[in-house]
Amino acid sequence: MFNHDGPSDIDTVPVTLIVTDTIRLPNWDTIHTGVVSLAIATNGQFGGGGDAGTSNVRLDYWDDPLECDTIDSILGDTRYYLYDGSFAVGGIVGPDTIIANQIFSQGTRTPSSVYQTASHTPPVTAGVLSTWSSGKLVNSDSSLAFAVKWVAPQVTQTWGSAANKTWHADQNFVTRELKVWSNDGAAHNGLAIGDAADWDVPADSGSDNDGEVDATRRLIYLIGGEYNQDGATECQDNDNRYGGMAFGYLKAYWDHDASGATPKKWTIRDSVGYGGYAEANARYVYTGWRAGELYANMEAAAGYIPWTDADSPQTDLHSVLTGAFDYDLANGDTAVMYTVYASVRNDASRVSDRIKDLASKGRNFTYYFTCCNNTRGDLNGDGADANVLDLTFAVDRIFRGGGPATCPGEADVNRDKSPLDVLDLTFLVDRIFRGGPAPSACTIAPTT
């Protein structure tokens, strides 16, 4: 009720309106390879913990005929490999540290919230791959925007020739593309761009794992726990099981001289990654997933750091992979991180060969296709497709031992799935000097 004394008096009532984008609640889908599957959501989350189904959505082998441990009386829950995860992007904003991430379904109306503002594309299988795209996502204050694309190979095959193999497909890994750009028209400096994942590789204790790394492959992986308590009831030891994630590479769409004189183009920024680590859930998860601690740990892990604790060599672990730290994102620029997620049911050698092989295959697979933009033919990486400079580059590479193309996919001008060779050179000559057909558009994978 408002009291008013008369027409000569003026009463002022302040009104605050909150304006926001259209918000869509998270929608869960599943991306499949035919061997493993992963639950994925429209807020950047994946795995889904206990909320996305009971089996066959966490890079597990529960529905695989080769999985022999699906009996509750056998120690170790084989329905879980990758329990839950999310991208983690953010930094210091004023007095606070804010990291956009949705691991463990942190939900809406929190500083870590991620909202979908544009419709996603459900899983689509075309040729040898399945893909899924999130649509546009934003962080809690809509200052940053994101887009996620998941890719799942549908075959186990190698395209290439002799030792110069160009890309691999395998059905034990999936890959993810994460795009980050400014949504509010301002520059965002000092960003951390990465992933946080809670792995529960099957273990006799339930979730106690070892955490190892392979810096050469940019890989962080966890190993299942085995205490030899199962006797004749166990069909395989759980320390033959592995799960991990590997950094693919970082590319960016940016202005090299910051003056506008050089046209913006996609550029490979980093094929090494800032680093990653495995840590105990008891230290950083059970007590609350704090953005400040996550950001500080990402900064401290400049390199690939395994889990080491003499008192608890096996414990409930999570891992964090950082593609870039202290990254300056200008308005109009886009940073893109590619990640490989893989699991192994049974590596009886116990020397981690299979998970390392999957990391190598996944990185090669991701790099070959996702570095290619627009049409094929930009061999020298100058942003222009199929011109005399690219022809000169090809001659130097093929006949004089020159350096490799900036992007293997761009160099496969005739799209025969082979490395840069005389057939690609012939295609370029025909195109440039004889009006031959233009190179085909870069797609994420061949159709055959």
C-alpha positions in Angstrom: 0.0 0.0 0.0 1.3 3.5 -0.9 0.2 6.7 0.9 0.0 9.9 -1.1 -0.8 13.3 0.3 -1.9 15.1 -2.8 -1.1 16.2 -6.3 1.5 18.7 -5.1 3.6 16.0 -3.5 5.9 13.6 -5.5 6.6 10.1 -4.3 9.5 8.1 -5.8 9.4 4.4 -5.8 12.7 2.7 -7.0 12.1 -0.3 -9.2 14.9 -2.7 -10.2 14.5 -4.9 -13.2 16.8 -7.9 -13.9 17.4 -8.5 -17.6 18.9 -11.7 -18.7 19.2 -14.0 -21.8 16.7 -16.7 -22.4 17.9 -19.5 -20.1 17.4 -23.2 -21.0 17.7 -25.8 -18.2 20.4 -28.5 -18.9 19.5 -31.1 -21.4 21.3 -34.5 -21.3 22.3 -36.5 -24.4 24.7 -39.3 -25.0 27.6 -39.5 -27.5 28.6 -43.1 -28.6 31.5 -44.7 -30.3 30.0 -48.2 -30.5 32.3 -49.3 -27.6 32.1 -46.5 -25.1 29.6 -43.8 -24.4 29.5 -40.5 -22.5 26.6 -38.5 -21.0 26.9 -34.9 -22.1 24.9 -31.9 -21.1 24.0 -28.5 -22.6 25.7 -26.7 -19.7 29.2 -28.1 -20.4 28.9 -30.9 -17.9 29.7 -34.5 -18.8 29.5 -37.8 -17.0 26.6 -36.7 -14.9 27.4 -38.5 -11.7 24.3 -40.3 -10.5 21.9 -38.1 -12.5 22.3 -39.3 -16.1 21.4 -43.0 -16.0 22.9 -46.1 -14.4 25.2 -47.6 -17.0 27.0 -47.2 -20.3 27.3 -43.4 -20.2 30.6 -42.9 -18.4 33.2 -44.4 -20.7 32.5 -47.7 -19.0 32.1 -51.2 -20.4 29.1 -52.4 -18.5 27.2 -53.3 -21.7 30.2 -54.6 -23.5 30.2 -58.4 -24.0 33.8 -58.5 -23.0 33.1 -56.9 -19.6 32.9 -59.8 -17.2 32.4 -57.8 -13.9 28.8 -56.9 -13.8 27.9 -58.7 -10.5 27.4 -56.6 -7.4 29.1 -59.3 -5.2 32.5 -58.6 -7.0 34.3 -55.6 -5.5 34.5 -52.6 -7.8 31.6 -50.8 -9.5 32.4 -51.1 -13.2 29.5 -48.8 -14.2 31.8 -45.8 -13.6 35.0 -44.7 -15.2 34.5 -40.9 -15.7 32.0 -40.1 -12.9 31.5 -36.4 -13.7 33.3 -33.4 -15.3 33.0 -30.0 -16.8 35.1 -27.4 -18.6 36.5 -24.8 -16.2 37.1 -21.3 -17.5 37.5 -18.1 -15.6 39.8 -16.0 -13.5 40.1 -13.1 -11.0 37.3 -10.6 -11.2 37.8 -7.7 -8.8 38.2 -9.3 -5.3 36.7 -12.6 -6.4 37.9 -15.7 -8.4 35.1 -16.9 -10.6 35.4 -20.2 -12.6 32.6 -21.2 -14.9 32.1 -24.9 -14.4 29.2 -27.3 -13.7 31.0 -30.3 -12.3 28.8 -32.1 -9.7 25.7 -30.3 -11.1 26.4 -27.0 -9.2 23.3 -25.6 -10.8 22.0 -22.2 -11.5 22.2 -18.9 -9.6 25.8 -19.5 -8.5 29.0 -17.7 -9.6 30.1 -20.9 -11.4 26.8 -21.2 -13.4 26.7 -21.9 -17.1 23.6 -21.2 -19.1 22.5 -22.3 -22.6 21.2 -19.4 -24.7 20.9 -21.1 -28.1 19.5 -24.5 -29.0 21.9 -27.4 -29.2 22.2 -30.0 -32.0 21.4 -33.6 -30.9 23.9 -36.4 -31.9 24.3 -36.7 -35.6 26.1 -39.6 -37.3 27.6 -38.9 -40.7 30.2 -41.2 -42.3 32.6 -42.4 -39.7 31.8 -40.0 -36.9 29.1 -38.8 -34.6 29.0 -35.2 -33.4 27.0 -33.2 -30.9 27.0 -29.4 -30.5 25.8 -27.4 -27.4 24.7 -24.2 -28.9 25.9 -20.9 -27.3 26.5 -21.0 -23.6 27.3 -18.1 -21.2 28.7 -17.8 -17.7 26.9 -16.4 -14.7 27.2 -12.7 -15.6 27.1 -13.3 -19.4 30.5 -11.8 -19.8 32.0 -14.9 -21.5 30.5 -17.2 -24.1 31.2 -20.8 -24.8 30.4 -23.5 -27.3 31.1 -27.2 -27.0 31.3 -29.9 -29.7 31.7 -33.6 -28.9 33.1 -36.0 -31.6 32.9 -39.8 -31.4 34.7 -42.0 -34.0 32.5 -44.8 -35.3 35.3 -47.0 -36.6 38.7 -48.3 -35.7 40.8 -47.4 -38.7 44.0 -45.6 -39.8 44.1 -43.4 -42.9 47.5 -42.6 -44.4 50.5 -44.3 -46.0 53.5 -46.1 -44.6 55.0 -44.2 -41.7 53.3 -40.9 -42.6 50.0 -41.8 -41.1 47.6 -38.9 -41.1 45.0 -39.7 -38.6 43.6 -42.5 -36.5 40.1 -43.5 -35.3 39.6 -45.7 -32.3 36.4 -46.6 -30.5 37.9 -46.2 -27.0 38.1 -42.4 -27.0 35.9 -39.3 -27.6 37.0 -35.8 -28.2 35.7 -32.4 -27.3 36.1 -28.9 -28.8 35.6 -26.0 -26.3 35.3 -22.4 -27.8 35.6 -19.4 -25.5 35.0 -15.8 -26.5 34.0 -12.4 -25.1 30.2 -12.0 -24.8 30.1 -8.5 -23.3 32.4 -6.7 -25.8 35.2 -6.3 -23.3 38.7 -7.9 -23.1 39.1 -10.6 -20.5 42.6 -11.1 -19.3 44.3 -13.6 -17.1 41.9 -16.4 -17.9 42.4 -20.1 -17.1 40.9 -22.4 -19.7 40.7 -26.1 -18.9 38.8 -29.1 -17.6 38.0 -30.7 -14.2 37.0 -34.3 -14.1 36.2 -36.7 -11.2 37.3 -40.2 -12.3 36.2 -43.3 -10.5 38.0 -46.0 -12.4 36.7 -49.3 -10.9 38.5 -50.2 -7.7 38.1 -52.8 -4.9 37.6 -50.0 -2.4 35.0 -48.3 -4.6 36.9 -45.3 -5.9 40.5 -45.3 -4.8 42.8 -44.8 -7.8 46.4 -44.0 -8.6 47.1 -40.9 -10.7 49.8 -40.8 -13.3 50.8 -38.6 -16.2 52.6 -38.8 -19.5 53.9 -35.3 -20.3 55.0 -36.3 -23.8 51.4 -37.2 -24.7 50.0 -34.4 -22.5 48.0 -37.1 -20.7 46.7 -37.4 -17.1 45.4 -40.8 -16.3 44.0 -42.8 -13.4 44.4 -46.5 -12.6 41.9 -48.7 -11.0 42.6 -50.0 -7.5 43.3 -53.7 -6.8 43.9 -55.2 -3.3 43.7 -58.9 -4.2 40.7 -59.3 -2.0 38.3 -60.9 -4.5 39.7 -64.4 -4.9 38.0 -66.6 -7.5 34.9 -64.3 -7.8 36.9 -61.6 -9.7 37.2 -62.0 -13.5 40.1 -59.5 -13.9 42.2 -57.2 -11.6 41.0 -53.7 -11.4 44.5 -52.2 -11.7 44.3 -53.3 -15.4 41.7 -50.6 -15.9 42.5 -47.0 -16.9 40.8 -43.7 -17.6 42.3 -40.4 -18.6 42.2 -37.1 -20.5 44.8 -35.7 -22.9 45.3 -32.1 -24.1 45.0 -32.0 -27.9 46.0 -28.4 -28.7 44.9 -24.8 -28.5 44.1 -22.7 -31.5 42.9 -19.1 -31.7 41.2 -16.6 -34.0 43.1 -13.4 -33.3 44.8 -10.3 -34.7 48.5 -10.8 -34.7 49.6 -7.1 -34.6 46.6 -5.9 -32.6 46.2 -3.0 -35.1 43.8 -4.4 -37.6 46.4 -4.3 -40.4 46.8 -8.1 -40.4 43.5 -9.9 -41.1 42.4 -12.2 -38.3 42.7 -15.9 -38.9 42.8 -19.2 -37.1 46.2 -19.9 -35.7 47.6 -22.9 -33.8 48.6 -21.3 -30.5 49.9 -24.3 -28.4 50.3 -28.0 -28.9 51.8 -28.6 -25.5 49.3 -27.1 -23.0 49.9 -25.4 -19.8 49.7 -28.5 -17.7 47.6 -30.7 -15.4 47.5 -32.6 -12.2 45.7 -35.3 -10.1 44.6 -34.4 -6.6 42.6 -35.9 -3.7 38.9 -35.3 -3.5 39.3 -35.1 0.3 41.3 -32.0 -0.1 39.4 -30.0 -2.7 36.1 -31.7 -3.4 34.5 -33.0 -0.2 35.1 -29.6 1.4 33.4 -27.8 -1.5 34.6 -27.0 -5.0 36.1 -23.6 -4.4 37.0 -21.4 -7.4 39.9 -19.8 -5.7 41.5 -23.1 -4.9 40.9 -24.5 -8.4 42.4 -21.4 -10.0 45.5 -21.5 -7.7 46.0 -25.2 -8.4 45.7 -24.7 -12.2 48.3 -21.9 -11.9 50.7 -24.1 -9.8 50.5 -27.0 -12.2 52.7 -25.6 -15.0 53.5 -29.0 -16.3 52.0 -32.5 -15.9 52.0 -33.5 -12.2 51.1 -37.0 -11.0 49.4 -37.9 -7.7 52.1 -38.6 -5.1 51.4 -39.3 -1.4 53.4 -41.8 0.6 50.6 -42.2 3.1 47.8 -42.6 0.5 49.2 -43.9 -2.8 45.6 -44.8 -3.7 42.7 -42.6 -2.9 39.6 -40.9 -4.4 41.0 -38.6 -7.0 40.0 -35.9 -9.5 42.1 -34.5 -12.3 42.4 -31.1 -13.9 43.8 -30.3 -17.3 44.8 -26.7 -18.2 45.1 -25.8 -21.8 46.0 -22.1 -21.1 46.6 -20.0 -18.1 46.9 -16.2 -17.7 45.3 -16.1 -21.2 44.4 -12.6 -22.6 41.2 -12.8 -24.6 40.5 -9.7 -26.7 37.1 -8.7 -27.8 36.4 -10.4 -31.1 39.0 -13.2 -30.5 38.2 -16.8 -29.9 40.2 -19.4 -28.0 39.6 -23.1 -28.7 40.8 -26.1 -26.6 40.7 -29.7 -27.8 40.6 -32.5 -25.3 40.7 -36.3 -25.7 38.9 -38.6 -23.1 39.7 -42.3 -23.1 39.2 -45.4 -21.0 40.7 -49.0 -21.1 38.8 -52.0 -19.9 41.8 -54.4 -19.5 45.4 -53.7 -20.2 46.9 -56.8 -18.8 50.5 -55.6 -19.3 49.9 -53.0 -16.5 52.4 -50.6 -18.2 49.8 -48.1 -19.4 50.5 -48.8 -23.1 46.9 -48.8 -24.2 45.9 -45.5 -22.5 49.0 -43.8 -23.9 48.2 -45.2 -27.3 44.7 -43.8 -27.1 46.1 -40.4 -26.1 48.4 -40.4 -29.1 45.7 -41.5 -31.5 43.2 -39.0 -30.1 45.5 -36.1 -30.3 46.5 -37.0 -33.9 42.8 -37.5 -34.8 41.8 -34.2 -33.3 44.6 -32.2 -34.8 44.3 -33.5 -38.3 40.7 -32.4 -38.8 40.1 -29.5 -36.4 43.0 -27.4 -37.6 41.5 -27.3 -41.1 39.2 -24.3 -41.8 37.1 -23.2 -44.8 38.5 -24.9 -47.9 41.7 -27.0 -48.2 44.9 -25.7 -49.6 46.4 -23.3 -47.1 49.7 -25.2 -46.9 51.8 -22.3 -45.6 49.4 -21.1 -42.9 48.9 -17.6 -44.2 45.1 -17.7 -44.1 44.7 -17.8 -47.9 43.6 -21.0 -49.7 45.4 -22.6 -52.6 47.6 -20.0 -54.3 51.1 -19.8 -55.8 52.7 -19.4 -52.3 51.1 -22.7 -51.3 52.3 -24.3 -54.5 55.9 -23.2 -53.8 55.5 -24.6 -50.3 54.4 -27.9 -51.7 57.4 -28.1 -54.1 59.8 -27.3 -51.3 58.3 -29.9 -49.0 58.0 -32.7 -51.5 61.3 -32.3 -53.4 63.6 -30.3 -51.1 62.8 -31.7 -47.6 61.1 -28.5 -46.5 59.0 -28.2 -43.3 55.6 -29.8 -42.9 52.3 -28.0 -43.6 50.9 -26.0 -40.7 47.8 -28.2 -40.7 47.8 -31.7 -42.2 44.1 -31.4 -43.1 44.8 -28.3 -45.2 47.6 -30.1 -47.0 45.3 -33.0 -48.1 44.2 -30.8 -51.1 42.8 -33.7 -53.1 41.1 -35.3 -50.1 42.6 -38.7 -50.5 43.4 -39.0 -46.8 47.2 -39.1 -47.5 49.9 -36.7 -46.5 51.1 -33.9 -48.8 52.4 -35.7 -51.9 52.7 -35.3 -55.7 49.0 -35.9 -56.2 48.2 -32.9 -54.1 50.9 -30.9 -56.0 49.3 -31.9 -59.3 45.9 -30.8 -58.0 47.2 -27.4 -57.0 48.8 -26.9 -60.4 45.6 -27.8 -62.2 43.6 -25.5 -59.9 45.9 -22.4 -60.1 47.0 -22.5 -63.8 44.3 -24.5 -65.6 41.1 -23.5 -63.8 40.7 -26.9 -62.3 38.2 -27.7 -59.5 38.6 -25.9 -56.2 39.7 -28.0 -53.2 36.8 -29.4 -51.3 35.6 -27.9 -48.1 37.2 -29.0 -44.8 34.9 -31.3 -42.9 35.6 -32.9 -39.7 36.1 -36.3 -41.2 36.0 -38.2 -44.5 32.7 -40.0 -45.3 34.3 -43.3 -46.2 
